[in-house]
């Protein structure tokens, strides 16, 4: 499970260049569009960037939560095994 979530996090990281290209392309459009159209482009780019950042943060938080839970479980199993021995 943890490996799957970590690979998902890596996949999300792999999309960062696409987001960066969108920001760059959006800036190019802002430079040539009218004020109203430029504002719409800025808003769309901000929404995509914000969504990407939120997805990345959520995935990272889940990896940390799962890692902590796995570590706690392994500690509990080790303690239990030591008590039995």
N, C-alpha and C positions, 0 to 999 in steps of 0.2 A: 504493500500500500504506500509506504513512504517513498519507495523508489518511483512509483507511478506519479506521485505528486511532485517529486523533485524533477522528473523528466518533463512534466507539464510546466514547471517553473522555467526550465531551460528553453522549452518551446516558446513560452511567452517572451523571454529575453531575446530569442531569435527574431521576434517581430519588431524589435526596437528600431532597426534600420528603416523599416517601412513607415513607422510613425515619424521618424526624423525626416524622411523624404516627403511625407505629407506636410509637415511643418514648413519645410523649405519651399515646396511647390505652392503651398498656401500663401507664403510671403510674396512669392513672385506674382500671384494673382492679385493680391492686395495692392501691389504696386501699379497695376494697370486697370483695375476695376474702379467703378465709381464709389463714392463714400458708402452708400447703402449696401452695395454688393460686397464691398471689402469688409464691412462689418459682419455680414452673413458668413463670409469665408472665415473670418477670425473666430466667430462663434462656433462654427463647425469644427475647425481645427482644435480649438480649446476643448470642445466636447470629446473628440476622439482622444486627445492627449490625456485628458482627465480620466476617461474610461480605461484607457490602457494602464495608467498609473494605479487606478483602483484595483483592477484585475491582478496586476503584478503584486501589489501590497497584500491583497487577500490570499493569493497563492503562497506568498512568503510566510504570512502569518500561519497558514495551515501547516506548512512544512515545519515551522517551529513548534506548533502545538503537538503535531504528531511525533516529532523528535522527543519532545519533553515527555509525552505519554509513554513512548517506547522505552526511554531511559528509566522512567519510574517503574514500569512493569518489569524490566530486567533487574532493577534493584530489588524489587519485591520478591521475584523468583529466586535471586541469589540469597536473600535473607532467609526465605522459606527453606531453601535447600540446605543452608548452613544449620538451621534449627533442627532439621530432620537428621542430619549426619551426626 
